[in-house]
Amino acid sequence: MAANYWISGGSTSWNTAANWSQTKVPDATDTVIFRASSSNVNCTIDVATALALGITIGEAADLYTGTLDANGNDVTIGTGGLDCTNGGSATIDMGEGTWTCSGNWDVANIGTLTSSTETVILNGTAKTYRAHEPDEVNLLQITGTIATAASSESNFGTLEINGGTLTTHAFGSIQFHGNVTVDATGTLTSAADNGALNFITVTIDNSAGGTWNPTSACNVQKACTVNAGTYQGPFNFTCTNGTQTLTFGGAVTFTGNVTFDADVAANTYTIDPQGFTITFEGNVVFDSTGAGADLAIDASANPSYVFDGDVTIQETTGTVAWTQGTGTITLSGEDQDVDFNGEDVEDIIIDCAGFTVTLTGEVGSTDSLTLTAGTLDIDGNDIDVTGNLTMAAGTAMADTTTGGSIGIGGNLDINGIDGTTCTWSDANIDVLTGTGDADWCTVSDSNNSSGTTIDATDNCTDGLGNTGWNFGGTSIPIFMHYYMRMAGVA
């Protein structure tokens, strides 16, 4: 490795041997150094591809004040990297070409970084990226294993992780001002000391199936798009300023907790899933913390939702408006609490085998309610089913707190079978408009005093305390049922 100093007395040509201390144009074995004691003349790259093992801008107490101008050409830097630790008032004009670096990329202390349409490719192994604040490169491609510096914040323009790994550290936060794409073998992750990752008016895209697993919060702000893919880590979606729309560009799965918040006073933050299925494996909160702000969930394209964690709609200081579409809401978690805050929502499916979904707030209306597995506990709350309520074998309806009621505008079908019966306990029916039919179901303390009487004559058990359920002459009170089993009669 040889140090090759820029010593020009007036010429700005990189491609002139006399402008260098080694009397040769730098090649891949040279560490190129710019410092005031050698020359402060500007340097313009005038060769298709400039080569260097490393480039150093400035030395301690010997700061370069000129400009390194890529001039639209490519720059290839080896494992020595780009070092602007003593950048002083120097300028790097990135140009329109491609910068490829196999070492550390450190432009934090350069005086000015002028970005154009350049591409920076970082392909080194276990190397560090330190950005220049507040500037960012136009397009950064990660093909190696790169980590942001632990002691500084970083700004990114457009970021593409193409088969590489970017690990974020932060003294404060990481700012993404351009689109972020992770390819099938790429990884975006974070270290334990990381601050928040802030995505501001960008598109984030993990549709190729890469690894997206920052452990710190991903704050998605303003008018952003989330394309298809699986996204790990907590997410906070906020309006930040003005009236904004968050758009989903495909089927998305969030593995961590998610918050949607209209946090700007007197503005509207719209969530538009565009007809896709959005899956939430963690807890979800829909809120409006801005005074007079509106959070609007747009279901005009009829999306569907899968919730595996708790679901909360709350209105801290503003309002939340959920537009009911023709999609579905599947509640499939392990003992999850759900508060729809009286909103009209899509068709509800309870699919939580061995577990219970508990309503902790009212449901304004849903077109249908289907229990395919598990238990629904309305827990003293009301739910209005404008269409049919259907229960599969082995499912259960309950009202632990009591005092809630279920309105059914269509039919009630309880489809227990021999050996896999259903249970209906304490849940009152406000009104049943259509038909009611129950097979192999144990019913107790249920008041169905308005509307259609439910036919429970097919192998149902009367647990007593029921009104509006017809168990017929073959009905066996539950205490007799247990007595006969103990006596070996049945």
PATI-491727 format. One record per residue (C-alpha): x, y, z; residue in three letters. Coordinates in steps of 0.001 Angstrom, whole numbers, plus 500000, padded with zeros to 6 digits. Layout:
REM residues N
XYZALA/...
This chain:
REM residues 490
500000500000500000MET/501422503384498953ALA/500300506871500002ALA/499738508946496898ASN/499210512636497777TYR/497387515172495632TRP/500073517808494936ILE/498701519765492001SER/499897523301491600GLY/496942524333489476GLY/495664521520487285SER/492437519873488455THR/492962516632486508SER/492883513361488460TRP/494211511605485363ASN/497499513553485240THR/500487511748486773ALA/502326514991487626ALA/499510515954490021ASN/500378513051492350TRP/503288512500494755SER/504009509057493297GLN/504162510626489815THR/501461508267488653LYS/497699508261488407VAL/496307506344491443PRO/495466502689491006ASP/493896500003493208ALA/497066499738495340THR/497219503416496350ASP/495800505259499331THR/494877508666497924VAL/495280511551500381ILE/494112515146500057PHE/495637517660502513ARG/496327521400502592ALA/500112521105502933SER/500265519205499635SER/497624521117497672SER/494238522757498149ASN/493532522789494422VAL/490254521189493410ASN/490452517699491914CYS/488178516588489061THR/487973512936488131ILE/488457512844484365ASP/488716509117483810VAL/485846506653483308ALA/486690504776486526THR/488941506210489215ALA/490710503517491274LEU/492092503679494798ALA/492709501317497682LEU/491389504109499902GLY/490643507822499790ILE/491391510121502735THR/490135513701502801ILE/492254515754505209GLY/494688514841507957GLU/494769516041511559ALA/495792519720511627ALA/496246519550507852ASP/492746519981506446LEU/491934520015502754TYR/489698522900501674THR/489217522014498024GLY/486624519927496139THR/486806516337494932LEU/484441516256491943ASP/483430512872490485ALA/482353514715487340ASN/479842512011486326GLY/482459509249486395ASN/482732506077488481ASP/484906505689491557VAL/486046502288492885THR/487517502261496393ILE/489067499164497978GLY/489212498015501584THR/490862501276502655GLY/487467502938502321GLY/486505506614502186LEU/487794508438505279ASP/486679512014505953CYS/487433512005509683THR/489361515247509177ASN/487244516512506302GLY/487132520112507535GLY/485608522441504945SER/486307520164501980ALA/483612519276499452THR/482789516017497711ILE/480653516375494588ASP/479215512888494078MET/478260513407490425GLY/476155511015488392GLU/478315507880488366GLY/478706504855490634THR/480875504826493737TRP/481812501292494837THR/483467500899498231CYS/484806497731499891SER/485882499498503074GLY/484343501865505602ASN/482340504796504248TRP/482771507833506495ASP/481712511243505219VAL/480313512543508523ALA/482938515282508944ASN/483201516493505357ILE/482327520157504940GLY/479864519639502087THR/478517516530500391LEU/476817517416497118THR/474477514690495933SER/473210514335492382SER/472037511087490750THR/474911508939491988GLU/474796505335493184THR/476918504183496116VAL/477541500440496438ILE/478919499184499750LEU/480208495629499266ASN/482656495223502122GLY/482554492715504960THR/481978493978508531ALA/482332497623507454LYS/480829500860508810THR/478687503562507236TYR/478729507127508617ARG/476564509604506753ALA/476966513351506367HIS/474258515295508177GLU/471836516400506937PRO/472719515192503439ASP/472292511702502046GLU/473491509936498929VAL/471000509558496100ASN/470956505739495936LEU/472723503471498426LEU/473011499773497621GLN/474118497315500311ILE/475656494130498953THR/478065493475501829GLY/477687493419505630THR/477433497018506748ILE/476615498680510068ALA/475832502314510723THR/478234503953513159ALA/477191503527516780ALA/477959507127517755SER/476051509075515124SER/472709509529513461GLU/472391508588509811SER/470343509899506900ASN/469489507716503916PHE/468107508581500514GLY/466932505613498471THR/468200502369500004LEU/468394498972498339GLU/469643495974500312ILE/470668493574497559ASN/471873490351499136GLY/473659492217501907GLY/472961493104505534THR/472496496559507023LEU/472631496702510818THR/471583500039512274THR/473036501598515394HIS/472101505073516526ALA/472979507726519018PHE/469641509283518161GLY/467774507939515152SER/468027506741511591ILE/466232508795508930GLN/465046507274505642PHE/464004509953503147HIS/463905507663500108GLY/462400504315499275ASN/463695501239501123VAL/463807497858499367THR/465063494539500728VAL/465619491752498204ASP/465112488007498782ALA/468516487497500446THR/468866490939502012GLY/468567491801505710THR/467647495001507524LEU/468249494628511231THR/469338496667514243SER/471677496414517193ALA/470584496545520808ALA/471687500189521149ASP/469627501366518209ASN/467320504342518287GLY/464176504628516184ALA/464112504056512424LEU/462150506896510837ASN/460655506419507364PHE/459455509762505997ILE/457258509947502869THR/458756506782501381VAL/457853503341500067THR/459122500368502055ILE/459247497097500174ASP/459953493580501426ASN/457886491868498738SER/460833489715497637ALA/460798487959501013GLY/463957489299502599GLY/464607489640506325THR/463200492759507972TRP/463786492490511708ASN/464836495701513458PRO/464292495349517194THR/463705499068517631SER/460631501028516616ALA/459978501717512942CYS/458271505106512754ASN/456494505497509411VAL/455558509127508933GLN/453492511166506492LYS/452275509804503128ALA/454031506437502884CYS/453435503138501088THR/454062499697502584VAL/454409497048499905ASN/453789493330500338ALA/455954491370502752GLY/456596490409506356THR/457854493136508687TYR/459228492392512143GLN/459568494853514971GLY/457192497431516434PRO/455710499920513957PHE/454272503360514667ASN/452349504969511806PHE/451800508696512305THR/450584511665510290CYS/453332514021511634THR/452031517064509739ASN/449230517897507348GLY/446614515557505919THR/448284512305504865GLN/447452508810503539THR/449191505546504375LEU/448804503090501484THR/449348499341501475PHE/450658498023498167GLY/450149494312498827GLY/449383491701501461ALA/451382492618504577VAL/452199490808507815THR/453408492677510903PHE/454974490402513518THR/455267493027516272GLY/452981495580517880ASN/451534498287515627VAL/450051501725516352THR/448168503949513898PHE/447805507506515205ASP/446338510695513747ALA/448639512863515824ASP/448241516247514089VAL/445521518592515304ALA/442584519183512943ALA/443987516944510187ASN/443020513558508765THR/445277510504508592TYR/443843507877506237THR/444797504188506264ILE/444158502624502842ASP/444752498822502638PRO/443540498791499003GLN/441729495465499118GLY/444679493459500456PHE/444833491259503540THR/446748492850506415ILE/447873490496509191THR/448813491694512669PHE/450548489100514845GLU/451061491514517733GLY/448801494040519438ASN/447222496836517384VAL/446029500281518479VAL/444049502691516296PHE/444087506134517929ASP/443727509847517304SER/445872511885519701THR/445723515154517753GLY/443089517574519000ALA/440262517508516480GLY/442181515059514265ALA/440609512146512404ASP/441996508664511841LEU/440118507155508902ALA/440361503464507996ILE/439351503294504340ASP/437685499997503386ALA/436303501135500041SER/438440498476498276ALA/437181495814500725ASN/440358494648502474PRO/440527491878505058SER/442312491818508403TYR/443779489076510566VAL/444382489968514218PHE/446359487603516451ASP/446892490058519309GLY/444765492575521179ASP/442852495124519079VAL/442018498569520452THR/440199501462518811ILE/440403504519521052GLN/439867508229520654GLU/442294510023522962THR/441491513550521747THR/440328513159518135GLY/438084510653516346THR/438538507266514683VAL/436250506371511758ALA/436264502781510545TRP/434618502372507134THR/432935498983506913GLN/433797497005503793GLY/432827493586502506THR/436049491884503552GLY/436572489890506755THR/438105490345510180ILE/439625487137511530THR/440387487012515263LEU/442768484116515738SER/444966484894518729GLY/445529483273522076GLU/443116484844524583ASP/442970488243522929GLN/441024491351523983ASP/439168493240521260VAL/437625496708521498ASP/436059498027518298PHE/434728501056520189ASN/431217500751518733GLY/432402500861515094GLU/430680499039512240ASP/433200496482511004VAL/433628493738508402GLU/432355490155508776ASP/433911488715511939ILE/435437485234512073ILE/436476483716515405ILE/439200481141514739ASP/441113480597517990CYS/441032476867518785ALA/441501476322522508GLY/441423480030523320PHE/438986482897523944THR/438361486177522154VAL/436976488674524665THR/435111491794523600LEU/436196494712525780THR/434021497203523899GLY/430891497362521783GLU/430624496312518135VAL/428324498670516246GLY/427470496113513595SER/428945493339511511THR/427296491692508524ASP/428018488198509821SER/429632486459512779LEU/431181483018512317THR/432791480910515039LEU/434997478285513402THR/437072477458516508ALA/437384478649520092GLY/435209480849522314THR/433745484320521915LEU/433081486083525226ASP/431056489266524690ILE/431854490157528326ASP/428903492477528961GLY/429097494217525582ASN/426617494446522727ASP/427195493235519190ILE/424779493682516317ASP/425009490995513635VAL/422954492220510694THR/423224488867508905GLY/423834485299510081ASN/425528484007513205LEU/427063480564512660THR/428871478319515140MET/430915475285514113ALA/431187472131516211ALA/433190472624519395GLY/432811476400519592THR/431354478403522477ALA/429518481686523062MET/429711483291526511ALA/429039486473528447ASP/431243486264531530THR/430343489675532943THR/426686489326531822THR/424579492252530672GLY/425602492193527036GLY/423418491136524135SER/423616489915520562ILE/421277491148517846GLY/420893488759514914ILE/419291490102511760GLY/419644486829509867GLY/419732483206510986ASN/421330481526513996LEU/422928478148513244ASP/424678476197515997ILE/426254473123514437ASN/427469470882517238GLY/427881467168516585ILE/427958464057518747ASP/431231464146520680GLY/432034467736519658THR/429258469813521134THR/428818473583521330CYS/428198475762524381THR/426059478885524740TRP/426150480406528218SER/424875483687529677ASP/424754485423526280ALA/421384487081525706ASN/419910487595522253ILE/418432491037521772ASP/416421489989518745VAL/416545487083516292LEU/414948488008512974THR/415611484893510909GLY/415498481239511865THR/417245479702514851GLY/418536476141514911ASP/420816474481517466ALA/422285470952517299ASP/424238469262520092TRP/424583472367522226CYS/424481472996525970THR/422582476246526637VAL/422321478067529951SER/421070481440531216ASP/420265482854527790SER/417357485229527297ASN/415954485167523759ASN/412649486835524571SER/412265488804521293SER/411937487457517797GLY/412202483866516630THR/412259480998519113THR/415365478866518660ILE/414832475207517823ASP/417059473324520266ALA/415286469982519991THR/418174468150518284ASP/420293466647521111ASN/420659469925523005CYS/421035470164526763THR/418974472647528768ASP/421294474140531335GLY/418301476081532743LEU/417693479791532969GLY/416806480050529288ASN/414021481965527520THR/413063481599523868GLY/414849478286523381TRP/412667475299522538ASN/414241472098523832PHE/411119470027523088GLY/409925466961524971GLY/413266465186524613THR/415132467954526392SER/417092466747529392ILE/417842469307532135PRO/421531469497532711ILE/421426468224536316PHE/419599465093535109MET/422083464715532278HIS/424987464617534747TYR/423079462347537160TYR/422350459824534438MET/425977459783533355ARG/427129459171536944MET/424585456406537301ALA/425753454822534065GLY/422361455201532457VAL/423538457508529654ALA/
